[in-house]
Every structure is written in structure tokens, then in C-alpha cells.
């Protein structure tokens, strides 16, 4: 049990970093004068470096690499804490992500291993809210320096399991992931056609790297991770900039998603023996479609009861669907490479829709608050399309083995 808890420490640090920084982003953007895409890069640079390097570094797992990863992570935190521009902060975040990539180890899907990551999803928005209230975002990054030592201790105590991805394939994966992320985040200056074309190029690269692999559960976890990362990024922007809430109130309201996700995962795990995975998957899908469907229609004056209900329903759907994904073909615990890639690409796609819609609304004469709310709605629609595409792909993967016997030539009669 101790080794399982130790293995979860690096993942706990990742979730804490992402949720805290997301709540702090509106204040960071104000202090540094960051653009919308610049603010998104603060999170996307971290996730991109982490997702791109993890498959390669997992093959080289060693004590020396772990210590080097902790050093790079701490150095990145120091760069972030002393940043006086968006470019410097993004560079520091990329360094932190690269460092964590050397520390992250696969986490078993057990209660003991997932308690700390679940706690990070709940405490992260609250910590971010408290720090945002005092504009202490520098302090969080200084506090991340000792967290690097904690993550390294957990990685050293956890069982060492090298990855099985070929080095060449891992490099192609990193290149495709970077190309697709850059294409989406920077697409606000291009037309939808260029955005789609560059996304297709990145998707082809990812396909050649066989990142998706023919596993239904892998695709499901990747899509759910992308949905969660996008919501955690967008909600503080909406709460603080469109609804003029304080940082602490924004952090509390983000809990409507993260706490509901943890609660949904807990409930689905406890009821797993009573409700089949197919029933859980159906319930999770209905919650996701219902919650995101309401978020598509939000504006700068949506009633709080409706908004919080939609966020809670979405979070509940994420948690229940994550448990149900274990019943799909593929691994029974979430593969880190797929989850990280899903979070990175989901944030890039959802953030691109947010930026594009916001700019389009402002060009049409909408107020800043109205444009920002419209951007969140378009991002929610993008997430619905992402989940639908994942569901269609999973369905096709499940149908392929069933069609294979019927496609075989009939045996010759004797």
C-alpha cells in the first residue's frame, strides 16, 4: 500500500499544479498583460512538455533520471516564480512539465493509489482561490520547489516499470502532439480551413505513432481527461472576467466540477458490483451530454442555479464515465500517456474554440463579458464533439472484431 501511495505523489503534484494555476490565470494574465492565447499557453506548455516527453523518458527510468527530473522541475518553478513576462512564465511551465515527465510513474487503479490525486482535485481550486484573492501567484510557484522533492521521493519509492513504447515511435508521438497543439492554440489568426488542415496533419502524425491504439478504454480516458482539463482552464476565466467574481469564489465554484467528478468516481466504484459497466457508461454519458449541453447556451447572465447544476452534472458524468471505461476493451487502469495526451489536446482544441468564438463575437460588437461567455459556450460544444468522436471510434473498434469472422472466406467443403 505504501508503494501505491508513493506512486501517486507525482500525479498528485500534476493535478495540484494544473488546478491551482488555472484559478490563478486571470490574475496572472492581468499582471503580465497576457493575451488569451498567452494565458492558454501557460497551461498547455506544461501539459505538452509532460505528455510529449513521458513516453520517451518512461523507457529510461532510473534513479539518476528521477533526480534530474526533480532538479528540472524545481528550476522551472523558480523561473515561474520570478517571471516578469508571459514568455518567461510559459518557459518555466514547460521546464516543470519536462521535469515531471521524468518523475511520473503509472498509478494502480486502487483506492489507496487514488486518494491523494482525488484530494488534489478538490483542494487545488481552493488553494488557487485563496492565493488569487491576495494575488500571490508567485508564492505558489516558490512553494512548488519543495513539491519537486516530494514528487521525486514518491517516484523513487514506487516500483520502476519502464515503458514499452519504441523510441522512434515516441519521438514521432512527441512531434505530432506538438504540431497539433501549436496548430490549435495559434489558430485564432487563421481561418477554420487552415485550422482543420493543420489539425489533420497532426492527427496523421499521431496515427502513424499509433498513439491511439485499438483500445476503447484508452480513448475514453483520453477524451475525459481533455474535457476535464478544458473546463478547469475555462471556468476561472468565466467566473472572474465575465461574472466579476473574486478569486476565492471562483475557486469554490470550480469545485462544482472537480468535487462532483471525485464524488462520481467514488460512487460508481462503490456501486460497481450492483450496476454493470454498461449502465454506468450510459449514466455517465447522459450526465455529460446534459451538463455540456446547458453550458453551450450560457451567457454573462445565466442563473447561478442553472450554471452550478450544469457544472455538477458534467463533473458527475466525468467521474462515472471514468470508472465505466474500465469495462471497455483495453487496460483496466488509465494509461498515463493517453491521459496526458488527451488533456493536452483537449485543452488545445477547447481553448482554440474559446479564442476563436471570443474574437468573432468582439468583432460583431459584443461586450467583453458577452464575448467571453460565448467563447465558453463554443468550447463546451467542442467538447461535446470530441466526446462524440471518441464514442464513434470506440464503437467502430468494438464492431471490428465482430465483423472479422463474417468477412473470412467460407471453408472449402470436403
C-alpha positions in Angstrom: 0.0 0.0 0.0 2.8 2.4 0.8 4.4 1.9 -2.7 1.0 2.6 -4.3 0.6 5.8 -2.4 4.2 6.8 -3.2 3.5 6.1 -6.9 0.6 8.6 -6.8 2.6 11.5 -5.4 3.9 12.8 -8.8 0.4 12.6 -10.3 -0.9 14.4 -7.2 1.6 17.2 -7.9 0.5 17.4 -11.5 -3.2 17.7 -10.6 -2.5 20.3 -7.9 -0.3 22.3 -10.3 -2.9 22.3 -13.1 -5.9 23.2 -10.8 -4.2 25.9 -8.8 -2.6 27.6 -11.9 -5.9 27.5 -13.7 -7.6 29.5 -10.9 -4.6 31.9 -10.8 -4.6 32.5 -14.5 -6.9 35.5 -14.7 -4.7 37.4 -12.1 -1.5 36.2 -13.9 -2.8 37.5 -17.2 -3.7 40.9 -15.6 -0.2 41.2 -14.0 1.8 40.1 -17.1 -0.5 41.6 -19.7 -1.0 38.2 -21.3 -3.3 37.6 -24.3 -5.9 34.9 -24.4 -3.6 32.5 -26.2 -0.7 33.5 -24.0 -2.8 32.6 -20.9 -3.7 29.2 -22.5 0.0 28.5 -23.2 0.7 28.8 -19.5 -1.2 25.5 -19.0 -0.7 24.0 -22.4 3.1 24.4 -22.3 3.1 22.4 -19.0 0.9 19.6 -20.4 2.6 19.5 -23.8 6.1 19.0 -22.3 4.7 16.4 -19.9 2.7 14.5 -22.5 5.3 14.6 -25.2 8.3 13.5 -23.1 6.7 11.0 -20.8 6.5 8.1 -23.3 10.2 8.6 -24.2 11.5 9.1 -20.6 9.5 6.2 -19.2 11.8 3.9 -21.2 14.8 5.3 -19.5 13.5 5.1 -15.9 16.4 5.3 -13.4 17.4 6.9 -10.2 19.6 9.4 -11.9 16.8 10.4 -14.3 14.4 10.8 -11.4 16.8 13.1 -9.6 17.5 15.1 -12.8 13.7 15.4 -13.3 13.3 16.8 -9.8 16.1 19.3 -10.5 14.5 20.4 -13.8 11.1 20.7 -12.1 12.4 22.9 -9.3 14.4 25.0 -11.8 11.2 25.5 -13.8 9.3 26.5 -10.6 12.0 29.1 -9.8 11.7 30.5 -13.4 7.9 30.8 -13.0 8.2 32.4 -9.6 10.5 35.1 -10.9 8.7 35.6 -14.2 8.1 39.1 -15.4 6.6 38.3 -18.8 4.3 35.7 -20.3 7.1 34.2 -22.4 9.2 33.6 -19.3 6.3 32.0 -17.4 5.5 29.7 -20.3 9.2 28.7 -20.5 9.1 27.9 -16.8 6.0 25.9 -17.1 7.5 23.9 -19.9 10.5 23.1 -17.8 8.3 22.0 -15.0 6.3 19.7 -17.3 9.6 18.2 -18.6 10.8 17.6 -15.1 7.6 15.9 -14.0 7.7 13.7 -17.1 10.8 12.1 -15.6 9.0 11.6 -12.3 5.6 10.3 -13.3 5.0 6.6 -12.9 1.9 4.5 -13.7 -0.6 4.6 -10.9 -2.6 1.5 -10.0 -6.4 1.9 -10.1 -6.9 1.3 -6.4 -8.4 3.3 -3.6 -5.0 3.7 -1.8 -3.4 5.0 -5.0 -6.1 7.4 -6.0 -6.9 9.1 -2.6 -4.2 11.7 -3.0 -4.9 12.6 -6.6 -8.6 12.9 -5.7 -7.7 15.2 -2.8 -5.6 17.3 -5.2 -8.6 17.8 -7.5 -10.7 19.0 -4.5 -8.0 21.1 -2.8 -6.4 22.6 -5.9 -9.2 25.1 -6.8 -9.5 26.1 -3.1 -5.8 26.8 -2.8 -5.8 28.6 -6.0 -8.7 30.7 -4.9 -7.0 31.7 -1.6 -3.8 32.7 -3.4 -5.7 34.5 -6.2 -7.6 36.6 -3.5 -4.2 38.0 -2.4 -2.6 38.0 -5.8 0.1 35.6 -4.5 0.7 33.6 -7.6 4.4 34.0 -7.3 4.2 32.3 -3.9 2.6 29.2 -5.3 5.5 28.7 -7.7 8.0 29.1 -4.9 6.1 26.5 -3.0 6.4 24.2 -6.0 10.1 23.9 -5.4 9.8 21.6 -2.4 7.0 19.8 -4.1 9.6 18.6 -6.7 11.4 16.9 -3.9 8.2 15.3 -2.7 7.4 14.0 -6.2 10.9 12.6 -6.6 10.6 10.8 -3.3 7.4 9.2 -4.4 8.9 8.2 -7.8 12.0 6.6 -6.1 9.8 4.6 -3.7 7.4 3.4 -6.4 8.1 0.2 -8.4 10.2 1.0 -11.5 8.4 -0.1 -14.6 9.9 1.0 -17.9 7.5 2.0 -20.7 7.1 -0.3 -23.7 6.9 2.3 -26.5 9.7 2.3 -29.1 12.0 5.3 -29.0 11.3 6.2 -32.7 7.6 5.9 -32.1 7.8 8.1 -29.0 9.7 10.8 -31.0 7.0 10.7 -33.7 4.4 10.9 -31.0 6.1 14.0 -29.5 6.4 15.7 -32.9 2.7 15.0 -33.8 1.5 16.1 -30.4 3.5 19.4 -30.6 2.3 20.1 -34.1 -1.4 19.5 -33.3 -1.2 21.6 -30.1 0.5 24.5 -31.8 -1.9 24.4 -34.7 -4.9 24.6 -32.4 -3.7 27.2 -29.9 -2.4 29.5 -32.6 -5.3 29.0 -34.9 -7.1 32.2 -33.8 -5.2 34.1 -36.5 -6.1 31.7 -39.3 -9.4 30.6 -40.9 -11.3 27.5 -39.9 -9.9 25.8 -43.0 -6.3 26.2 -42.1 -7.1 25.2 -38.5 -8.8 22.0 -39.7 -6.0 21.2 -42.2 -3.2 21.6 -39.7 -5.2 19.6 -37.2 -5.5 16.8 -39.8 -1.7 16.9 -40.3 -1.1 16.5 -36.6 -3.7 13.7 -36.4 -2.0 11.8 -39.2 1.3 12.0 -37.3 -0.3 10.8 -34.1 -1.9 7.9 -36.1 1.5 6.9 -37.5 2.8 6.9 -34.0 -0.1 4.6 -33.0 -0.8 6.7 -30.0 -4.5 5.9 -30.1 -4.0 2.1 -30.3 -7.1 -0.1 -30.7 -8.3 0.2 -27.1 -11.7 1.5 -26.2 -10.8 2.4 -22.6 -7.7 4.3 -23.7 -9.7 6.5 -26.0 -12.4 7.0 -23.4 -9.9 8.1 -20.7 -8.1 10.4 -23.1 -11.4 12.2 -24.1 -12.5 12.5 -20.4 -9.1 14.0 -19.5 -9.3 16.5 -22.3 -12.8 17.5 -21.1 -11.7 18.0 -17.5 -8.6 20.0 -18.4 -10.6 22.3 -20.6 -13.3 23.0 -18.0 -10.7 23.6 -15.3 -9.0 26.2 -17.6 -12.1 28.0 -18.8 -14.2 28.2 -15.7 -12.0 30.7 -13.7 -11.8 32.9 -16.9 -15.6 32.9 -17.0 -16.2 33.4 -13.3 -13.6 36.1 -12.7 -13.7 38.0 -16.0 -17.3 37.6 -17.2 -19.1 37.4 -13.8 -16.7 39.6 -11.9 -16.2 37.2 -9.0 -13.2 37.2 -6.7 -10.5 34.5 -7.0 -11.7 32.7 -3.8 -15.3 32.5 -5.1 -14.1 31.3 -8.4 -12.1 28.5 -6.8 -15.1 27.4 -4.8 -17.3 27.3 -7.9 -14.7 25.3 -9.8 -15.3 22.6 -7.2 -18.7 22.1 -8.8 -16.9 20.1 -11.5 -13.9 18.6 -9.6 -15.7 17.6 -6.4 -18.5 16.2 -8.5 -16.0 14.2 -10.6 -14.4 12.8 -7.5 -17.8 12.0 -6.0 -19.0 10.4 -9.2 -15.9 8.2 -9.4 -16.3 7.2 -5.7 -20.0 6.3 -6.1 -19.5 4.4 -9.3 -16.7 2.4 -7.8 -18.7 1.5 -4.7 -21.7 0.6 -6.8 -19.7 -1.3 -9.4 -20.9 -4.7 -8.3 -24.6 -3.6 -8.4 -24.6 -1.7 -11.7 -22.9 -3.2 -14.8 -20.3 -1.1 -16.5 -22.6 -0.6 -19.5 -25.2 1.0 -17.2 -22.6 3.2 -15.6 -21.3 4.3 -19.0 -24.9 5.2 -20.1 -25.5 7.2 -16.9 -22.2 9.0 -17.3 -22.8 9.8 -20.9 -26.3 11.2 -20.2 -24.8 13.4 -17.4 -22.1 14.6 -19.7 -24.4 15.4 -22.6 -26.9 17.1 -20.3 -24.3 19.2 -18.5 -22.3 20.3 -21.5 -25.5 20.9 -23.4 -26.5 23.5 -20.9 -23.0 25.1 -20.9 -23.3 25.5 -24.7 -26.1 28.0 -24.0 -24.6 30.0 -21.2 -24.2 33.8 -21.3 -23.0 36.5 -19.0 -26.3 36.5 -17.1 -27.1 32.8 -16.7 -28.7 32.0 -13.4 -26.3 30.6 -10.8 -28.5 27.6 -10.0 -28.6 26.6 -13.7 -24.9 27.1 -14.1 -23.8 25.2 -11.0 -26.3 22.4 -11.7 -24.8 22.0 -15.2 -21.2 22.0 -13.9 -22.1 19.4 -11.2 -23.8 17.2 -13.8 -20.8 17.4 -16.1 -18.4 16.6 -13.3 -20.6 13.7 -12.1 -20.6 12.4 -15.7 -16.8 12.6 -15.9 -16.3 10.6 -12.7 -18.8 7.9 -13.5 -17.6 7.5 -17.1 -14.0 7.2 -15.9 -15.0 4.2 -13.8 -17.2 2.7 -16.6 -14.3 3.0 -19.0 -12.6 0.1 -17.3 -15.2 -2.2 -18.8 -14.3 -1.3 -22.4 -11.6 -3.2 -24.3 -8.1 -2.3 -23.2 -6.3 -1.7 -19.9 -8.3 -1.6 -16.7 -6.3 1.4 -15.4 -5.8 4.7 -17.1 -2.5 4.7 -19.2 -0.6 7.9 -18.4 0.5 8.6 -22.0 -3.1 8.5 -23.3 -4.5 10.6 -20.4 -1.8 13.2 -20.7 -2.1 13.4 -24.5 -5.9 13.7 -24.1 -5.6 16.5 -21.5 -3.1 18.4 -23.7 -5.1 18.1 -27.0 -8.5 18.6 -25.3 -7.3 21.9 -23.8 -5.7 22.9 -27.1 -8.9 22.3 -29.0 -11.3 23.7 -26.5 -9.1 26.7 -25.9 -8.9 27.3 -29.6 -12.7 27.3 -29.9 -12.9 29.7 -26.9 -10.4 32.1 -28.5 -11.9 32.0 -32.0 -15.5 32.5 -30.8 -14.5 35.2 -28.4 -12.7 37.1 -31.2 -15.6 36.6 -33.6 -18.1 38.0 -31.0 -16.0 41.0 -30.2 -15.8 41.7 -34.0 -19.6 41.6 -34.1 -19.8 44.3 -31.5 -20.5 42.2 -28.4 -19.2 43.3 -25.0 -16.2 41.7 -23.5 -18.3 39.7 -21.0 -20.7 38.6 -23.7 -17.9 37.5 -26.0 -16.1 35.6 -23.2 -19.3 33.7 -22.3 -19.9 32.9 -25.9 -16.4 31.5 -26.1 -17.1 29.2 -23.2 -20.2 28.0 -24.9 -18.4 27.2 -28.1 -15.7 25.4 -26.1 -18.4 23.3 -24.5 -19.7 22.4 -27.9 -16.2 21.5 -29.0 -16.0 19.1 -26.0 -19.4 17.5 -27.0 -18.0 16.9 -30.5 -14.8 15.5 -29.0 -16.7 13.1 -26.8 -19.0 12.1 -29.7 -15.9 11.4 -31.9 -14.4 9.3 -29.2 -17.6 7.3 -28.7 -17.9 6.7 -32.5 -14.3 5.5 -32.7 -14.8 3.2 -29.7 -18.0 1.8 -31.3 -16.1 1.1 -34.5 -13.3 -0.7 -32.6 -15.9 -2.9 -30.9 -17.6 -3.7 -34.1 -14.4 -4.6 -36.0 -13.9 -8.0 -34.2 -17.5 -8.9 -34.7 -17.3 -8.3 -38.5 -14.0 -10.1 -38.8 -15.4 -13.7 -38.7 -18.1 -12.8 -41.2 -15.5 -11.3 -43.6 -13.5 -14.5 -43.6 -13.9 -16.7 -46.7 -16.0 -19.8 -46.2 -14.2 -23.0 -45.6 -13.9 -25.4 -48.6 -16.3 -28.3 -48.5 -14.9 -31.7 -48.3 
